[in-house]
Amino acid sequence: MKNCYKEPTPILNWPPNCDYIMFIDENNINNSVNNIKNKLLNNKDINADEQFFTITGCIFSAKDYKYAKELMEKVKLKYFNNKKVCFHSYEIRNKHGVFKLNDEDYNNFIVDLDSAIKNSKYVIISISINIPNYILHTSYTMDIYDIAFDFLLERFIYFMGKNNRGAIMLEARGKKEDKKLLQHISNLINISGTTYISTQELNNKIEGIYFNPKFNVKNHKSFIGLEFADLSSYPIHKYVKYKKRDKAFETLEKKLNYYPEYKNKGIKIYP
């Protein structure tokens, strides 16, 4: 068994013999299940902001990743004079830190950032768990992250087809959380398989599982794929919550797997 299945492992470069990498980010994981369980028990209202958990995978080929990286670095150089800035959706939306620009610069930055995203070639698959429905209408035997990841992994395998191999990169969240998730993924790939995909097929198609920070302090290097996943996941999470297509979602919509027929494919809501 590879080391990357034993301990959460980062990578700095594109793995050899790897056609695609799927970069993953998530929205609304902090204590949402326990909060909703308590509200259900006490007959309290559950608002849209806490109802859904979403994970989003952005799939790049090596060639397309290189071009997307160049586009994003041009934006960083234009507005922040260096490449050491890490694009994070929450900080950008709330104008925190280096993103506290004057109105004109901020608006121009958003236009250029949207353009870089729009002109980058990648495919999006996103899974949202309707947490109250999951608790009330299923056996509720799996962690919401685990079940969402299973759906995402299956769709990544289908996307790659017969003769391609891919790696998966997740954002490192913490040693305990990463190790727990890795144990689940390692079990899927090396022991149990998923409901629809065998262990043998998963081993043949998955090059490895990696956990990277969005920004590597030692190397002063951001991982563009994780930034794309972060910038892509929030607009989709927002769309799932409110069923409204805002400008940010429209920028991403054509990248959704099986666009325009992306229901249950590019975007899946469970149950």
C-alpha positions in Angstrom: 0.0 0.0 0.0 1.3 3.5 -0.9 2.4 5.8 1.9 -0.2 8.3 0.9 -2.9 5.8 2.1 -1.2 5.4 5.5 -0.6 9.0 6.5 -2.0 12.4 5.1 0.7 13.3 2.6 1.2 16.5 0.6 2.7 16.8 -2.9 4.5 19.7 -4.5 4.4 18.7 -8.2 2.1 17.0 -10.6 2.4 13.2 -10.1 4.0 11.1 -12.9 1.6 8.9 -15.0 -1.3 11.0 -13.8 -3.8 12.4 -16.4 -6.0 14.4 -14.1 -6.1 15.8 -10.6 -9.3 16.6 -8.8 -9.0 19.4 -6.2 -11.6 19.4 -3.5 -13.0 22.0 -1.1 -16.1 22.1 1.1 -18.7 24.4 2.6 -20.5 24.3 5.9 -19.0 21.4 7.9 -18.5 22.9 11.3 -20.9 21.2 13.8 -23.8 21.5 11.3 -25.0 17.9 11.9 -25.2 18.3 15.7 -26.8 21.7 15.5 -29.5 20.4 13.1 -30.1 17.3 15.2 -30.8 19.5 18.2 -33.1 21.7 16.2 -35.0 18.7 14.9 -35.4 17.3 18.4 -36.7 20.7 19.7 -38.9 21.5 16.6 -36.9 24.6 15.8 -36.7 26.1 12.3 -33.7 25.3 10.2 -32.5 28.0 7.8 -31.0 27.5 4.4 -27.6 28.7 5.6 -27.2 25.6 7.7 -29.2 23.1 5.8 -26.7 21.9 3.3 -23.1 20.5 3.3 -21.3 20.8 0.0 -18.0 19.4 -1.4 -16.8 20.4 -4.8 -14.2 18.8 -7.0 -12.4 20.7 -9.8 -10.8 18.4 -12.3 -7.8 19.6 -14.3 -5.6 17.9 -16.9 -1.9 18.8 -16.6 -1.9 21.0 -19.7 -5.1 22.9 -18.6 -3.7 23.3 -15.0 -0.6 25.0 -16.3 -2.6 27.5 -18.3 -5.0 28.1 -15.4 -2.1 28.7 -13.1 -0.7 31.3 -15.5 -4.0 33.2 -15.7 -4.4 33.3 -11.9 -0.8 34.4 -11.4 -1.3 37.3 -13.8 -4.2 38.5 -11.6 -2.1 38.2 -8.5 0.8 40.1 -10.0 -1.5 42.9 -11.4 -3.3 43.6 -8.1 -0.9 42.4 -5.4 2.5 42.8 -7.0 3.5 39.2 -6.2 2.4 35.6 -6.4 2.3 35.0 -2.7 -1.4 35.9 -2.3 -3.8 33.0 -1.7 -7.3 33.5 -3.2 -9.8 32.5 -0.6 -13.5 33.1 -1.3 -14.5 34.2 2.2 -11.7 36.8 2.5 -12.4 38.1 -1.0 -16.1 38.4 -0.5 -15.6 40.2 2.8 -12.6 42.3 1.7 -10.3 41.0 4.4 -6.6 41.5 4.5 -5.0 42.2 1.2 -8.4 42.2 -0.5 -9.4 45.4 1.3 -9.0 47.5 -1.9 -10.7 50.7 -2.8 -14.0 50.3 -4.7 -12.6 50.8 -8.2 -9.6 48.5 -7.7 -11.8 45.9 -6.0 -14.4 45.9 -8.8 -11.7 45.6 -11.5 -10.1 42.8 -9.5 -13.4 40.9 -9.4 -13.8 41.3 -13.2 -10.3 40.0 -13.9 -10.7 37.2 -11.4 -14.0 36.1 -13.0 -12.3 36.3 -16.4 -9.4 34.1 -15.2 -11.9 31.5 -13.9 -14.1 31.6 -17.0 -11.1 31.2 -19.3 -9.6 28.3 -17.3 -10.5 24.9 -18.6 -11.6 22.5 -15.9 -14.6 20.3 -15.0 -16.7 20.7 -11.8 -18.5 18.0 -9.9 -20.3 19.0 -6.7 -22.2 17.0 -4.1 -24.5 18.6 -1.5 -26.0 16.7 1.4 -29.4 18.0 2.6 -28.6 17.4 6.3 -32.2 17.4 7.8 -33.4 15.0 5.1 -30.4 12.8 5.6 -31.0 12.6 9.3 -34.7 12.0 9.0 -35.0 9.8 5.9 -31.9 7.5 5.9 -30.3 5.1 8.3 -27.8 7.9 9.0 -24.9 5.4 9.4 -22.2 7.5 7.6 -20.5 10.8 8.3 -21.8 13.5 5.9 -18.3 14.2 4.5 -17.7 10.4 3.9 -21.0 9.9 2.0 -20.5 13.1 -0.1 -16.9 12.0 -0.9 -18.2 8.6 -2.1 -20.5 10.2 -4.6 -17.7 12.5 -5.7 -15.2 9.7 -6.2 -17.6 7.6 -8.3 -18.3 10.5 -10.6 -14.5 11.2 -10.9 -14.0 7.6 -12.0 -16.8 7.8 -14.5 -15.4 11.1 -15.9 -11.9 9.7 -16.5 -13.1 6.8 -18.6 -11.2 3.6 -19.3 -7.6 4.5 -19.9 -6.9 7.5 -17.7 -5.5 7.8 -14.1 -6.1 10.6 -11.7 -5.0 11.8 -8.3 -7.1 13.6 -5.6 -6.0 16.6 -3.6 -7.9 17.8 -0.5 -7.2 20.8 1.6 -5.4 19.9 4.8 -7.8 20.8 7.7 -6.1 19.3 10.7 -4.2 16.1 11.7 -7.2 14.4 13.3 -9.7 15.3 10.6 -7.3 14.5 7.8 -6.4 11.1 9.3 -10.1 10.2 9.8 -11.0 11.1 6.2 -7.9 9.3 4.8 -8.9 6.1 6.7 -12.3 6.2 5.0 -10.8 6.8 1.6 -8.1 4.2 2.0 -10.7 1.7 3.0 -12.7 2.5 -0.1 -9.8 2.2 -2.5 -7.9 -0.7 -1.0 -10.6 -2.9 0.8 -14.3 -2.3 0.1 -14.8 -0.3 -3.1 -17.9 1.8 -3.4 -21.5 0.7 -4.1 -20.9 0.8 -7.9 -17.1 0.7 -8.3 -14.8 -2.2 -7.3 -11.5 -1.9 -5.4 -9.7 -3.2 -8.5 -11.0 -0.4 -10.7 -10.3 2.2 -8.0 -6.7 1.0 -7.7 -6.3 1.1 -11.4 -7.6 4.6 -11.8 -6.5 6.5 -8.6 -2.8 7.4 -8.5 -3.0 8.7 -4.9 -4.7 10.8 -2.3 -3.0 13.9 -1.1 -3.6 16.6 1.6 -2.1 20.0 0.9 -2.6 23.4 2.5 -3.9 26.2 0.2 -0.7 28.0 0.8 2.7 26.4 1.7 4.4 28.8 4.0 7.8 27.2 3.7 7.9 27.4 -0.1 5.7 30.6 -0.3 3.6 28.7 -2.8 -0.1 28.5 -3.2 -1.8 25.5 -4.8 -3.9 27.0 -7.5 -6.1 23.9 -7.9 -7.3 24.2 -4.3 -7.9 28.0 -4.8 -10.1 27.1 -7.9 -12.0 24.6 -5.8 -12.5 27.2 -3.0 -13.7 29.8 -5.5 -15.9 27.3 -7.3 -17.5 25.6 -4.3 -19.1 28.6 -2.6 -21.2 29.8 -5.6 -22.5 26.3 -6.1 -23.2 25.9 -2.4 -25.1 29.2 -2.5 -27.0 28.1 -5.6 -28.0 24.9 -3.8 -29.2 26.8 -0.8 -31.2 29.5 -2.5 -31.9 28.0 -6.0 -30.8 31.3 -7.6 -28.2 31.6 -10.4 -26.1 34.7 -9.5 -23.2 36.1 -11.6 -20.6 33.9 -9.8 -22.6 30.7 -10.5 -23.2 31.7 -14.2 -19.4 32.1 -14.6 -19.0 28.4 -13.5 -22.1 26.8 -14.9 -20.7 25.7 -18.2 -17.9 23.9 -16.4 -20.4 21.6 -14.6 -20.0 18.0 -15.7 -22.6 17.1 -18.3 -23.7 20.8 -18.8 -26.5 21.7 -19.5 -27.9 18.4 -18.2 -25.9 18.6 -14.9 -28.7 17.6 -12.4 -27.5 14.6 -10.4 -24.3 14.6 -12.4 -22.4 17.9 -12.2 -24.5 18.8 -9.2 -26.0 16.1 -7.0 -28.2 16.8 -3.9 -28.7 13.9 -1.5 -31.1 12.6 -0.4 
